[in-house]
Amino acid sequence: MTKELCLREITEKDWEILLEGRNDSVTRRNSHRSDLVEVEDHKKYVKSTLTSSNRSQFILEFNGVPAGTIREDQCLDDEFKLSYTVNPLFRGKKIGQIMMSIYLLDRWGSFLCEVKYENIPSIRMIENMGFKFCADLGGGVGAYKLKK
């Protein structure tokens, strides 16, 4: 049995997959913004992401099925803020850790994740990846940093 993983940059055609993931109830609960995102607003977000020189977003596919997404916002030359989510069908299967490992494989610099304290699975995942707690951002959110 062949198993294939592919981390690829998003395209405009991915707006629906990304919106579905963004509006998932667990994703919304763990996000800074918990409101539902409307279709037109999301399409604008995707276009903006694709044309930004400081933002990139990727989709991890497992055997052709979207398993998760990770976004990087470049803050400084070698400093990136990361945001990620895992498809509900793949939660609890370490796909977030796999996605983060593939993303970080050929990248160097400082990487920052902001995670709600109640999001224990996400905190465990990034700590297992070597991220260290670095700041309490208030509002129940902690900052975790990895330098490599």
N, CA, C and O atoms as a MOPAC input file, in Angstrom:
PM7 MOZYME 1SCF
protein

 N      0.84800 1    -1.17700 1     0.00000 1
 C      0.00000 1     0.00000 1     0.00000 1
 C      0.89800 1     1.24600 1     0.00000 1
 O      1.77700 1     1.38500 1     0.85000 1
 N      0.66900 1     2.13200 1    -0.94600 1
 C      1.43100 1     3.36400 1    -1.04900 1
 C      0.72300 1     4.47700 1    -0.29300 1
 O     -0.49100 1     4.65100 1    -0.40200 1
 N      1.51400 1     5.23300 1     0.48500 1
 C      0.98600 1     6.39600 1     1.19100 1
 C      1.79700 1     7.59100 1     0.73100 1
 O      3.02800 1     7.56500 1     0.73900 1
 N      1.09000 1     8.64100 1     0.32900 1
 C      1.76200 1     9.79600 1    -0.23700 1
 C      1.38500 1    11.07000 1     0.50700 1
 O      0.20800 1    11.35600 1     0.72800 1
 N      2.40900 1    11.83000 1     0.88800 1
 C      2.22100 1    13.12900 1     1.51300 1
 C      2.76900 1    14.20000 1     0.59100 1
 O      3.82900 1    14.02900 1    -0.01200 1
 N      2.04700 1    15.30100 1     0.48200 1
 C      2.47900 1    16.40800 1    -0.36100 1
 C      2.11100 1    17.71800 1     0.32200 1
 O      0.93800 1    17.97600 1     0.59000 1
 N      3.12100 1    18.54900 1     0.60300 1
 C      2.87800 1    19.88500 1     1.13300 1
 C      3.06000 1    20.84500 1    -0.02800 1
 O      4.16300 1    21.00200 1    -0.55000 1
 N      1.97100 1    21.48300 1    -0.42700 1
 C      2.01100 1    22.36500 1    -1.59600 1
 C      1.44200 1    23.72400 1    -1.25300 1
 O      0.66000 1    23.87000 1    -0.31300 1
 N      1.84900 1    24.72700 1    -2.03800 1
 C      1.28000 1    26.06000 1    -1.85000 1
 C     -0.18000 1    26.06000 1    -2.29300 1
 O     -0.56800 1    25.33000 1    -3.20400 1
 N     -0.97800 1    26.89000 1    -1.63400 1
 C     -2.39000 1    26.98900 1    -2.00500 1
 C     -2.52100 1    27.67500 1    -3.36100 1
 O     -1.61700 1    28.37700 1    -3.81400 1
 N     -3.67200 1    27.45100 1    -3.99500 1
 C     -4.04400 1    28.15200 1    -5.22200 1
 C     -5.41700 1    28.78100 1    -4.99600 1
 O     -6.07300 1    28.51500 1    -3.98900 1
 N     -5.83600 1    29.60600 1    -5.93000 1
 C     -7.17000 1    30.22800 1    -5.81400 1
 C     -8.27300 1    29.18300 1    -5.74800 1
 O     -9.30500 1    29.40100 1    -5.11400 1
 N     -8.05500 1    28.05500 1    -6.39900 1
 C     -9.06000 1    26.99100 1    -6.43600 1
 C     -9.26400 1    26.33000 1    -5.07300 1
 O    -10.24000 1    25.60600 1    -4.88000 1
 N     -8.35500 1    26.57100 1    -4.13000 1
 C     -8.43900 1    25.95100 1    -2.80500 1
 C     -9.34500 1    26.70500 1    -1.83700 1
 O     -9.49400 1    26.29300 1    -0.68700 1
 N     -9.95100 1    27.79800 1    -2.28200 1
 C    -10.72000 1    28.64300 1    -1.35900 1
 C    -11.77000 1    27.84600 1    -0.59300 1
 O    -11.97000 1    28.08200 1     0.59900 1
 N    -12.44500 1    26.90700 1    -1.25600 1
 C    -13.53500 1    26.17600 1    -0.61200 1
 C    -13.01500 1    25.22100 1     0.47100 1
 O    -13.59700 1    25.12800 1     1.55200 1
 N    -11.93400 1    24.52500 1     0.18100 1
 C    -11.31500 1    23.62500 1     1.16100 1
 C    -10.86500 1    24.42100 1     2.38200 1
 O    -11.08600 1    24.02100 1     3.52500 1
 N    -10.22100 1    25.57000 1     2.10600 1
 C     -9.71500 1    26.41300 1     3.19700 1
 C    -10.85200 1    26.99600 1     4.02800 1
 O    -10.75300 1    27.06800 1     5.25300 1
 N    -11.92000 1    27.40900 1     3.37300 1
 C    -13.06700 1    27.97000 1     4.08600 1
 C    -13.73400 1    26.91100 1     4.96800 1
 O    -14.12100 1    27.18500 1     6.10300 1
 N    -13.85700 1    25.71800 1     4.43300 1
 C    -14.45200 1    24.61900 1     5.20600 1
 C    -13.64400 1    24.37300 1     6.48100 1
 O    -14.21000 1    24.20500 1     7.56200 1
 N    -12.32500 1    24.35400 1     6.34400 1
 C    -11.46200 1    24.15900 1     7.50400 1
 C    -11.54000 1    25.32700 1     8.47100 1
 O    -11.57700 1    25.12800 1     9.68600 1
 N    -11.56400 1    26.54200 1     7.94400 1
 C    -11.61300 1    27.74900 1     8.78500 1
 C    -12.91500 1    27.82300 1     9.57000 1
 O    -12.91600 1    28.27100 1    10.71700 1
 N    -14.01700 1    27.39500 1     8.97700 1
 C    -15.31900 1    27.48900 1     9.63300 1
 C    -15.68400 1    26.26200 1    10.46600 1
 O    -16.77400 1    26.20500 1    11.03600 1
 N    -14.78700 1    25.28500 1    10.54000 1
 C    -14.99300 1    24.12400 1    11.39900 1
 C    -15.10600 1    24.60100 1    12.84900 1
 O    -14.36200 1    25.48800 1    13.26700 1
 N    -16.02100 1    24.02600 1    13.60800 1
 C    -16.29300 1    24.51300 1    14.97000 1
 C    -15.07400 1    24.41200 1    15.89000 1
 O    -14.84200 1    25.31700 1    16.69100 1
 N    -14.29800 1    23.34400 1    15.79700 1
 C    -13.10900 1    23.19700 1    16.64800 1
 C    -12.05000 1    24.22000 1    16.24300 1
 O    -11.41000 1    24.83000 1    17.10000 1
 N    -11.87200 1    24.40400 1    14.94900 1
 C    -10.91900 1    25.40500 1    14.46400 1
 C    -11.31700 1    26.79000 1    14.95700 1
 O    -10.47200 1    27.55200 1    15.42700 1
 N    -12.58600 1    27.11100 1    14.85100 1
 C    -13.05000 1    28.43700 1    15.29200 1
 C    -12.83700 1    28.61800 1    16.79400 1
 O    -12.42600 1    29.69100 1    17.23700 1
 N    -13.10800 1    27.59400 1    17.56600 1
 C    -12.93700 1    27.67400 1    19.02000 1
 C    -11.46800 1    27.92700 1    19.39400 1
 O    -11.18300 1    28.59300 1    20.38900 1
 N    -10.54200 1    27.39000 1    18.59000 1
 C     -9.11900 1    27.52900 1    18.89100 1
 C     -8.45200 1    28.70100 1    18.18400 1
 O     -7.25100 1    28.91600 1    18.34700 1
 N     -9.20900 1    29.45900 1    17.40600 1
 C     -8.66900 1    30.59900 1    16.66700 1
 C     -8.82000 1    31.89300 1    17.45000 1
 O     -9.63000 1    31.98600 1    18.37200 1
 N     -8.03100 1    32.88900 1    17.07200 1
 C     -8.17300 1    34.22100 1    17.67200 1
 C     -9.54300 1    34.80300 1    17.33700 1
 O    -10.17100 1    35.46200 1    18.16500 1
 N     -9.99600 1    34.55100 1    16.11000 1
 C    -11.33500 1    34.99500 1    15.68200 1
 C    -12.22400 1    33.76100 1    15.57100 1
 O    -11.91100 1    32.83200 1    14.82700 1
 N    -13.32900 1    33.75200 1    16.30700 1
 C    -14.17900 1    32.56500 1    16.32600 1
 C    -15.44400 1    32.70000 1    15.49300 1
 O    -16.27700 1    31.79400 1    15.48200 1
 N    -15.59700 1    33.82100 1    14.79700 1
 C    -16.79500 1    34.02200 1    13.99100 1
 C    -16.71200 1    33.23600 1    12.68100 1
 O    -15.62600 1    32.90700 1    12.20300 1
 N    -17.89500 1    32.94200 1    12.10900 1
 C    -17.94800 1    32.29600 1    10.79700 1
 C    -17.46100 1    33.28200 1     9.74300 1
 O    -17.76100 1    34.47400 1     9.81200 1
 N    -16.70900 1    32.77900 1     8.76800 1
 C    -16.20400 1    33.61200 1     7.68100 1
 C    -17.11000 1    33.40000 1     6.47000 1
 O    -17.42100 1    32.26600 1     6.10700 1
 N    -17.52600 1    34.49900 1     5.85300 1
 C    -18.39400 1    34.44300 1     4.67400 1
 C    -17.57400 1    34.12600 1     3.41800 1
 O    -16.37600 1    34.40300 1     3.35900 1
 N    -18.23600 1    33.54600 1     2.42400 1
 C    -17.58100 1    33.10800 1     1.18400 1
 C    -16.79800 1    34.23700 1     0.52400 1
 O    -15.61500 1    34.06900 1     0.22900 1
 N    -17.41900 1    35.36200 1     0.29200 1
 C    -16.74600 1    36.45700 1    -0.41900 1
 C    -15.55900 1    36.99800 1     0.36900 1
 O    -14.52300 1    37.32100 1    -0.21300 1
 N    -15.70200 1    37.09700 1     1.67800 1
 C    -14.58100 1    37.55000 1     2.51500 1
 C    -13.41500 1    36.56400 1     2.42400 1
 O    -12.25200 1    36.96500 1     2.39200 1
 N    -13.74000 1    35.27800 1     2.38400 1
 C    -12.68700 1    34.27500 1     2.32700 1
 C    -11.99000 1    34.27200 1     0.96700 1
 O    -10.77200 1    34.11100 1     0.89100 1
 N    -12.75100 1    34.44700 1    -0.09000 1
 C    -12.13500 1    34.52200 1    -1.41900 1
 C    -11.16000 1    35.69000 1    -1.49100 1
 O    -10.09200 1    35.57600 1    -2.09200 1
 N    -11.53100 1    36.82000 1    -0.87600 1
 C    -10.62600 1    37.98200 1    -0.82500 1
 C     -9.36800 1    37.64700 1    -0.03100 1
 O     -8.26100 1    38.02000 1    -0.42000 1
 N     -9.54600 1    36.94100 1     1.08100 1
 C     -8.40300 1    36.52200 1     1.90500 1
 C     -7.44400 1    35.66100 1     1.07800 1
 O     -6.23300 1    35.88100 1     1.10300 1
 N     -7.97800 1    34.69100 1     0.35200 1
 C     -7.13000 1    33.79600 1    -0.44500 1
 C     -6.37500 1    34.59700 1    -1.50200 1
 O     -5.17000 1    34.40900 1    -1.67300 1
 N     -7.06500 1    35.48300 1    -2.20800 1
 C     -6.39400 1    36.31500 1    -3.22300 1
 C     -5.30900 1    37.16700 1    -2.58900 1
 O     -4.21300 1    37.28900 1    -3.13600 1
 N     -5.60400 1    37.74800 1    -1.45300 1
 C     -4.64200 1    38.57500 1    -0.74300 1
 C     -3.41600 1    37.75400 1    -0.32300 1
 O     -2.28300 1    38.22200 1    -0.44300 1
 N     -3.64300 1    36.54100 1     0.16300 1
 C     -2.55000 1    35.65900 1     0.56300 1
 C     -1.66400 1    35.32200 1    -0.62800 1
 O     -0.43800 1    35.32300 1    -0.52300 1
 N     -2.29700 1    35.03400 1    -1.75800 1
 C     -1.54100 1    34.64700 1    -2.95500 1
 C     -0.69900 1    35.78200 1    -3.52100 1
 O      0.31800 1    35.53300 1    -4.17000 1
 N     -1.10700 1    37.01600 1    -3.28400 1
 C     -0.35700 1    38.15500 1    -3.83000 1
 C      0.56500 1    38.80400 1    -2.80300 1
 O      1.31400 1    39.72000 1    -3.14100 1
 N      0.52300 1    38.35100 1    -1.57800 1
 C      1.34200 1    38.93600 1    -0.51400 1
 C      2.79800 1    38.48800 1    -0.63100 1
 O      3.08100 1    37.33000 1    -0.93900 1
 N      3.70300 1    39.40900 1    -0.38500 1
 C      5.13000 1    39.05500 1    -0.36900 1
 C      5.56700 1    38.60100 1     1.02400 1
 O      6.67900 1    38.09900 1     1.18800 1
 N      4.70500 1    38.77000 1     2.02500 1
 C      5.04500 1    38.42000 1     3.40500 1
 C      4.25300 1    37.24000 1     3.95600 1
 O      4.43000 1    36.85800 1     5.11300 1
 N      3.38400 1    36.66200 1     3.13500 1
 C      2.53900 1    35.56700 1     3.61200 1
 C      2.52400 1    34.44600 1     2.57800 1
 O      2.42600 1    34.68600 1     1.37500 1
 N      2.62300 1    33.21300 1     3.08200 1
 C      2.47700 1    32.01300 1     2.24600 1
 C      1.59800 1    31.03500 1     2.99800 1
 O      1.58800 1    31.01300 1     4.22900 1
 N      0.86700 1    30.23200 1     2.26000 1
 C      0.02600 1    29.22100 1     2.89300 1
 C      0.14300 1    27.93100 1     2.10400 1
 O      0.24000 1    27.93500 1     0.87700 1
 N      0.13000 1    26.83300 1     2.83500 1
 C      0.34000 1    25.51700 1     2.25400 1
 C     -0.75100 1    24.55500 1     2.69700 1
 O     -1.33300 1    24.70200 1     3.77100 1
 N     -1.01600 1    23.57000 1     1.85100 1
 C     -1.95100 1    22.49700 1     2.18100 1
 C     -1.16900 1    21.20100 1     2.19000 1
 O     -0.40200 1    20.92100 1     1.26800 1
 N     -1.36400 1    20.40200 1     3.24400 1
 C     -0.80100 1    19.06000 1     3.28600 1
 C     -1.86300 1    18.10900 1     2.76800 1
 O     -2.98700 1    18.07800 1     3.27100 1
 N     -1.49700 1    17.33400 1     1.75900 1
 C     -2.40100 1    16.32200 1     1.22400 1
 C     -1.86100 1    14.94100 1     1.57100 1
 O     -0.66700 1    14.67400 1     1.43700 1
 N     -2.74800 1    14.08100 1     2.01500 1
 C     -2.42600 1    12.68100 1     2.28300 1
 C     -3.20400 1    11.84800 1     1.28100 1
 O     -4.43400 1    11.80800 1     1.32000 1
 N     -2.49500 1    11.19100 1     0.39000 1
 C     -3.12400 1    10.43400 1    -0.70500 1
 C     -4.14400 1    11.28100 1    -1.45700 1
 O     -5.21600 1    10.79800 1    -1.82200 1
 N     -3.80200 1    12.54700 1    -1.68500 1
 C     -4.65400 1    13.44800 1    -2.45800 1
 C     -5.76400 1    14.11400 1    -1.67200 1
 O     -6.50100 1    14.93200 1    -2.22400 1
 N     -5.90400 1    13.78600 1    -0.39900 1
 C     -6.96000 1    14.36100 1     0.43600 1
 C     -6.35500 1    15.45900 1     1.31900 1
 O     -5.36000 1    15.21500 1     2.00200 1
 N     -6.94200 1    16.66800 1     1.31500 1
 C     -6.42200 1    17.72600 1     2.18400 1
 C     -6.50200 1    17.31000 1     3.65300 1
 O     -7.58000 1    17.01900 1     4.17200 1
 N     -5.33300 1    17.28700 1     4.31600 1
 C     -5.26400 1    16.84300 1     5.70400 1
 C     -5.03600 1    17.99700 1     6.66700 1
 O     -5.33100 1    17.88100 1     7.85600 1
 N     -4.51300 1    19.10800 1     6.16400 1
 C     -4.25300 1    20.25400 1     7.02100 1
 C     -3.68900 1    21.40800 1     6.22300 1
 O     -3.38400 1    21.27900 1     5.03800 1
 N     -3.55700 1    22.53400 1     6.89300 1
 C     -2.99500 1    23.71700 1     6.25600 1
 C     -2.11600 1    24.45500 1     7.25900 1
 O     -2.36900 1    24.44800 1     8.46400 1
 N     -1.08400 1    25.08600 1     6.72600 1
 C     -0.18000 1    25.87600 1     7.55300 1
 C      0.11900 1    27.17800 1     6.82700 1
 O      0.39200 1    27.19600 1     5.62600 1
 N      0.06200 1    28.26800 1     7.58600 1
 C      0.31400 1    29.60200 1     7.01200 1
 C      1.51500 1    30.21600 1     7.71700 1
 O      1.67900 1    30.08300 1     8.92900 1
 N      2.35000 1    30.89000 1     6.93300 1
 C      3.47200 1    31.62200 1     7.50900 1
 C      3.33400 1    33.09000 1     7.16200 1
 O      3.05700 1    33.45100 1     6.01900 1
 N      3.52800 1    33.92400 1     8.16000 1
 C      3.60100 1    35.37200 1     7.97400 1
 C      5.02000 1    35.78500 1     8.33700 1
 O      5.46300 1    35.58900 1     9.46900 1
 N      5.72400 1    36.35300 1     7.37500 1
 C      7.09600 1    36.77900 1     7.62700 1
 C      7.07800 1    38.10300 1     8.37200 1
 O      6.55300 1    39.10200 1     7.88000 1
 N      7.66100 1    38.09600 1     9.57100 1
 C      7.69900 1    39.29500 1    10.40700 1
 C      8.98600 1    40.07500 1    10.16800 1
 O      8.95400 1    41.29300 1     9.99400 1
 N     10.11000 1    39.38100 1    10.16000 1
 C     11.43100 1    39.92700 1     9.86100 1
 C     12.07000 1    39.00200 1     8.82800 1
 O     11.44500 1    38.03600 1     8.39200 1
 N     13.30700 1    39.29100 1     8.43600 1
 C     13.96700 1    38.46500 1     7.41900 1
 C     13.93300 1    36.98100 1     7.74100 1
 O     13.66200 1    36.15600 1     6.86900 1
 N     14.20700 1    36.64200 1     8.99400 1
 C     14.26300 1    35.23200 1     9.35900 1
 C     13.33400 1    34.89500 1    10.52300 1
 O     13.62600 1    34.00300 1    11.31900 1
 N     12.20900 1    35.61800 1    10.61700 1
 C     11.24000 1    35.38300 1    11.68100 1
 C      9.85200 1    35.21200 1    11.07300 1
 O      9.39700 1    36.04200 1    10.28600 1
 N      9.18800 1    34.12200 1    11.45100 1
 C      7.89700 1    33.76800 1    10.86600 1
 C      6.88100 1    33.43100 1    11.94800 1
 O      7.18900 1    32.73000 1    12.91200 1
 N      5.68100 1    33.93500 1    11.77600 1
 C      4.55600 1    33.58400 1    12.65200 1
 C      3.75300 1    32.51900 1    11.90600 1
 O      3.38900 1    32.70500 1    10.74500 1
 N      3.48200 1    31.41100 1    12.57800 1
 C      2.80000 1    30.28900 1    11.94600 1
 C      1.38500 1    30.12500 1    12.48900 1
 O      1.11300 1    30.38100 1    13.66200 1
 N      0.50600 1    29.69500 1    11.61300 1
 C     -0.86500 1    29.35700 1    11.97400 1
 C     -1.20700 1    28.07300 1    11.21900 1
 O     -0.85100 1    27.92300 1    10.05000 1
 N     -1.88700 1    27.16200 1    11.87700 1
 C     -2.14300 1    25.86400 1    11.24500 1
 C     -3.47100 1    25.30600 1    11.72600 1
 O     -3.98300 1    25.67800 1    12.78200 1
 N     -4.00900 1    24.40500 1    10.92500 1
 C     -5.21700 1    23.68000 1    11.31900 1
 C     -5.18200 1    22.30900 1    10.65600 1
 O     -4.56800 1    22.12300 1     9.60500 1
 N     -5.85100 1    21.36100 1    11.28900 1
 C     -5.89800 1    19.99100 1    10.78700 1
 C     -7.33700 1    19.64600 1    10.43300 1
 O     -8.26400 1    19.94600 1    11.18600 1
 N     -7.51100 1    19.01000 1     9.27900 1
 C     -8.81700 1    18.53500 1     8.82800 1
 C     -9.39700 1    17.62800 1     9.91800 1
 O     -8.68900 1    16.76400 1    10.43500 1
 N    -10.68200 1    17.81300 1    10.27600 1
 C    -11.30400 1    16.98800 1    11.33100 1
 C    -11.12600 1    15.48100 1    11.12700 1
 O    -11.03000 1    14.74000 1    12.10500 1
 N    -11.08000 1    15.01900 1     9.88100 1
 C    -10.91400 1    13.58400 1     9.61200 1
 C     -9.53800 1    13.06600 1    10.02500 1
 O     -9.35000 1    11.86000 1    10.18700 1
 N     -8.57700 1    13.97600 1    10.19500 1
 C     -7.19800 1    13.58300 1    10.49600 1
 C     -6.76100 1    13.94700 1    11.91600 1
 O     -5.62000 1    13.68000 1    12.29200 1
 N     -7.63500 1    14.54400 1    12.69700 1
 C     -7.27000 1    14.92500 1    14.06100 1
 C     -6.98900 1    13.68300 1    14.91100 1
 O     -7.62500 1    12.64200 1    14.74600 1
 N     -6.03100 1    13.81600 1    15.81300 1
 C     -5.66700 1    12.71200 1    16.70000 1
 C     -4.79000 1    11.67700 1    16.03700 1
 O     -4.56100 1    10.61200 1    16.61200 1
 N     -4.28500 1    11.95700 1    14.83200 1
 C     -3.46600 1    10.98900 1    14.09400 1
 C     -2.05100 1    11.50200 1    13.84700 1
 O     -1.33300 1    10.96800 1    13.00100 1
 N     -1.64700 1    12.54300 1    14.58800 1
 C     -0.30400 1    13.13300 1    14.48400 1
 C     -0.05900 1    13.83800 1    13.15400 1
 O      1.09100 1    14.11800 1    12.81800 1
 N     -1.10800 1    14.13100 1    12.39000 1
 C     -0.92000 1    14.77500 1    11.08500 1
 C     -0.40600 1    16.20800 1    11.25400 1
 O      0.32900 1    16.70500 1    10.40000 1
 N     -0.78500 1    16.87200 1    12.34500 1
 C     -0.26900 1    18.21700 1    12.59500 1
 C      1.23900 1    18.19500 1    12.76500 1
 O      1.94300 1    19.05500 1    12.23500 1
 N      1.73400 1    17.21200 1    13.50400 1
 C      3.17300 1    17.08300 1    13.71900 1
 C      3.88200 1    16.72300 1    12.41000 1
 O      4.96700 1    17.23200 1    12.13200 1
 N      3.28000 1    15.86100 1    11.62000 1
 C      3.85200 1    15.50000 1    10.32100 1
 C      3.90800 1    16.73100 1     9.42300 1
 O      4.92400 1    16.98800 1     8.77700 1
 N      2.80800 1    17.49600 1     9.38300 1
 C      2.74500 1    18.69500 1     8.54900 1
 C      3.80600 1    19.70300 1     8.98000 1
 O      4.51100 1    20.26200 1     8.14000 1
 N      3.91900 1    19.93400 1    10.28000 1
 C      4.90200 1    20.88600 1    10.79500 1
 C      6.31700 1    20.40000 1    10.48900 1
 O      7.17800 1    21.20900 1    10.14400 1
 N      6.57400 1    19.10300 1    10.60600 1
 C      7.89700 1    18.54300 1    10.30800 1
 C      8.27300 1    18.76800 1     8.85200 1
 O      9.39600 1    19.17200 1     8.55000 1
 N      7.34200 1    18.50900 1     7.95800 1
 C      7.61400 1    18.71300 1     6.52500 1
 C      7.83400 1    20.19300 1     6.23800 1
 O      8.74300 1    20.55800 1     5.49300 1
 N      7.00200 1    21.03900 1     6.82900 1
 C      7.14100 1    22.48800 1     6.63300 1
 C      8.53100 1    22.95700 1     7.09300 1
 O      9.19700 1    23.69900 1     6.37000 1
 N      8.97200 1    22.53600 1     8.27600 1
 C     10.22600 1    23.00900 1     8.86400 1
 C     11.47200 1    22.35200 1     8.26700 1
 O     12.58600 1    22.82300 1     8.49400 1
 N     11.29600 1    21.28400 1     7.51700 1
 C     12.40500 1    20.47700 1     7.01100 1
 C     13.52100 1    21.30600 1     6.35900 1
 O     14.69900 1    21.09300 1     6.64600 1
 N     13.16000 1    22.22900 1     5.50100 1
 C     14.17500 1    23.00100 1     4.77300 1
 C     14.08500 1    24.50100 1     5.06400 1
 O     14.44700 1    25.32900 1     4.22700 1
 N     13.60600 1    24.83400 1     6.24600 1
 C     13.48600 1    26.23800 1     6.63100 1
 C     14.35400 1    26.52400 1     7.84600 1
 O     14.54800 1    25.67200 1     8.71400 1
 N     14.87600 1    27.75800 1     7.88300 1
 C     15.73700 1    28.18800 1     8.97700 1
 C     15.25900 1    29.53100 1     9.47500 1
 O     14.73800 1    30.33800 1     8.70500 1
 N     15.43100 1    29.77000 1    10.73800 1
 C     15.04900 1    31.04600 1    11.31200 1
 C     14.35700 1    30.85000 1    12.64100 1
 O     14.58900 1    29.87200 1    13.35300 1
 N     13.50600 1    31.79900 1    12.95500 1
 C     12.75200 1    31.80000 1    14.20100 1
 C     11.27000 1    31.67100 1    13.84800 1
 O     10.76000 1    32.41500 1    13.00900 1
 N     10.59000 1    30.73600 1    14.48400 1
 C      9.19000 1    30.43900 1    14.17700 1
 C      8.35000 1    30.60700 1    15.43500 1
 O      8.69900 1    30.08500 1    16.49300 1
 N      7.25200 1    31.32800 1    15.32200 1
 C      6.40200 1    31.65700 1    16.46500 1
 C      4.99300 1    31.11800 1    16.23700 1
 O      4.41900 1    31.28900 1    15.16200 1
 N      4.44900 1    30.47200 1    17.25200 1
 C      3.05500 1    30.01400 1    17.23200 1
 C      2.34200 1    30.62700 1    18.43600 1
 O      2.87800 1    30.63300 1    19.54400 1
 N      1.14300 1    31.13600 1    18.21700 1
 C      0.30000 1    31.63600 1    19.29800 1
 C     -0.82300 1    30.63200 1    19.49600 1
 O     -1.60000 1    30.36700 1    18.57800 1
 N     -0.90600 1    30.07000 1    20.71100 1
 C     -1.84700 1    28.97900 1    20.95900 1
 C     -2.63300 1    29.25400 1    22.23100 1
 O     -2.06900 1    29.66400 1    23.24600 1
 N     -3.93200 1    29.02500 1    22.16900 1
 C     -4.76100 1    29.13700 1    23.36800 1
 C     -4.36600 1    28.03400 1    24.34600 1
 O     -4.13000 1    26.89200 1    23.95300 1
 N     -4.29900 1    28.39200 1    25.61900 1
 C     -3.90100 1    27.42800 1    26.64600 1
 C     -4.82700 1    26.21700 1    26.69900 1
 O     -4.39500 1    25.12400 1    27.06600 1
 N     -6.08500 1    26.39900 1    26.34000 1
 C     -7.03700 1    25.27900 1    26.37600 1
 C     -6.83600 1    24.30700 1    25.20900 1
 O     -7.40900 1    23.21700 1    25.20600 1
 N     -6.02500 1    24.69700 1    24.21800 1
 C     -5.78000 1    23.83600 1    23.05800 1
 C     -4.59700 1    22.90800 1    23.35200 1
 O     -3.52200 1    23.04100 1    22.76700 1
 N     -4.82100 1    21.97800 1    24.25800 1
 C     -3.77700 1    21.07400 1    24.74000 1
 C     -3.14900 1    20.25200 1    23.60200 1
 O     -1.92400 1    20.13800 1    23.56400 1
 N     -3.93000 1    19.67500 1    22.67400 1
 C     -3.29000 1    18.89600 1    21.59800 1
 C     -2.30100 1    19.72700 1    20.77500 1
 O     -1.24500 1    19.22700 1    20.38700 1
 N     -2.63100 1    20.97700 1    20.51200 1
 C     -1.74100 1    21.83300 1    19.73900 1
 C     -0.47800 1    22.16800 1    20.53500 1
 O      0.62400 1    22.16700 1    19.98700 1
 N     -0.64100 1    22.45000 1    21.80600 1
 C      0.52300 1    22.75400 1    22.64200 1
 C      1.45000 1    21.54000 1    22.71700 1
 O      2.66800 1    21.68100 1    22.60200 1
 N      0.88300 1    20.35800 1    22.90900 1
 C      1.70700 1    19.13700 1    22.94900 1
 C      2.46300 1    18.95400 1    21.63800 1
 O      3.64700 1    18.61700 1    21.63100 1
 N      1.76600 1    19.18000 1    20.53800 1
 C      2.37700 1    18.98900 1    19.22500 1
 C      3.56100 1    19.92000 1    19.02700 1
 O      4.63900 1    19.46600 1    18.64100 1
 N      3.38700 1    21.21900 1    19.28400 1
 C      4.49500 1    22.13700 1    19.02700 1
 C      5.63000 1    21.94200 1    20.03000 1
 O      6.79800 1    22.10700 1    19.68000 1
 N      5.29900 1    21.59300 1    21.26900 1
 C      6.36600 1    21.29500 1    22.23300 1
 C      7.16300 1    20.06600 1    21.80300 1
 O      8.38300 1    20.03300 1    21.96000 1
 N      6.48100 1    19.05800 1    21.26300 1
 C      7.17500 1    17.87400 1    20.73700 1
 C      8.08200 1    18.23300 1    19.55300 1
 O      9.06000 1    17.53600 1    19.28100 1
 N      7.75600 1    19.31200 1    18.86000 1
 C      8.55600 1    19.77300 1    17.72400 1
 C      9.72800 1    20.64700 1    18.17700 1
 O     10.56500 1    21.03000 1    17.36000 1
 N      9.79300 1    20.96200 1    19.46600 1
 C     10.89500 1    21.75900 1    19.98100 1
 C     10.55300 1    23.21200 1    20.27800 1
 O     11.42500 1    23.97200 1    20.70000 1
 N      9.30900 1    23.61200 1    20.06700 1
 C      8.89300 1    24.97700 1    20.40600 1
 C      8.90700 1    25.13200 1    21.92100 1
 O      8.54800 1    24.20700 1    22.65100 1
 N      9.32100 1    26.30100 1    22.38600 1
 C      9.37200 1    26.59500 1    23.81800 1
 C      8.45600 1    27.77800 1    24.12900 1
 O      8.37000 1    28.73800 1    23.36400 1
 N      7.77900 1    27.68400 1    25.26800 1
 C      6.94300 1    28.79500 1    25.71700 1
 C      7.83500 1    30.01800 1    25.90900 1
 O      8.90600 1    29.92800 1    26.50700 1
 N      7.37400 1    31.18100 1    25.38700 1
 C      8.20400 1    32.38100 1    25.52100 1
 C      7.43900 1    33.58300 1    26.05300 1
 O      8.06200 1    34.54000 1    26.51400 1
 N      6.09700 1    33.56900 1    26.00500 1
 C      5.36800 1    34.74000 1    26.50300 1
 C      3.89200 1    34.42200 1    26.70100 1
 O      3.29700 1    33.63300 1    25.96800 1
 N      3.32200 1    35.06400 1    27.71700 1
 C      1.87300 1    35.05300 1    27.92200 1
 C      1.33400 1    36.28000 1    27.19700 1
 O      1.65500 1    37.41200 1    27.55800 1
 N      0.51600 1    36.05200 1    26.17600 1
 C     -0.00700 1    37.15500 1    25.37000 1
 C     -1.31200 1    37.71200 1    25.91300 1
 O     -1.87900 1    38.64000 1    25.33500 1
 N     -1.79700 1    37.15100 1    27.02500 1
 C     -3.08200 1    37.59000 1    27.58000 1
 C     -4.23200 1    36.92600 1    26.83400 1
 O     -4.04500 1    36.33200 1    25.77300 1
 N     -5.39800 1    37.03800 1    27.39800 1
 C     -6.58500 1    36.46900 1    26.75900 1
 C     -6.54000 1    34.95700 1    26.62600 1
 O     -7.20900 1    34.39400 1    25.76000 1
 N     -5.76100 1    34.28900 1    27.47300 1
 C     -5.69300 1    32.82400 1    27.41100 1
 C     -4.81800 1    32.29900 1    26.29800 1
 O     -4.97900 1    31.15400 1    25.87400 1
 N     -3.87900 1    33.12400 1    25.80700 1
 C     -3.03100 1    32.74600 1    24.67900 1
 C     -1.55500 1    32.81100 1    25.08100 1
 O     -1.10500 1    33.77100 1    25.70500 1
 N     -0.82700 1    31.77500 1    24.71200 1
 C      0.60400 1    31.74200 1    24.94900 1
 C      1.37500 1    31.75600 1    23.64400 1
 O      0.88200 1    31.27300 1    22.62400 1
 N      2.58000 1    32.30600 1    23.66900 1
 C      3.45800 1    32.32400 1    22.49800 1
 C      4.53900 1    31.26300 1    22.69100 1
 O      5.10300 1    31.12400 1    23.77700 1
 N      4.81500 1    30.52400 1    21.63100 1
 C      5.80900 1    29.46600 1    21.63300 1
 C      6.76100 1    29.69400 1    20.46900 1
 O      6.32900 1    30.00000 1    19.35800 1
 N      8.06200 1    29.54500 1    20.72500 1
 C      9.04900 1    29.88400 1    19.70800 1
 C     10.00700 1    28.72400 1    19.47400 1
 O     10.38200 1    28.00100 1    20.39800 1
 N     10.39000 1    28.56800 1    18.20900 1
 C     11.41100 1    27.60500 1    17.80000 1
 C     12.44500 1    28.36300 1    16.98200 1
 O     12.10600 1    29.09600 1    16.05300 1
 N     13.71100 1    28.17700 1    17.33800 1
 C     14.81900 1    28.74000 1    16.54700 1
 C     15.60200 1    27.59200 1    15.97200 1
 O     15.98300 1    26.65700 1    16.67600 1
 N     15.83800 1    27.67800 1    14.66800 1
 C     16.66000 1    26.63900 1    14.01400 1
 C     17.42600 1    27.21700 1    12.85700 1
 O     18.16900 1    26.49900 1    12.18800 1

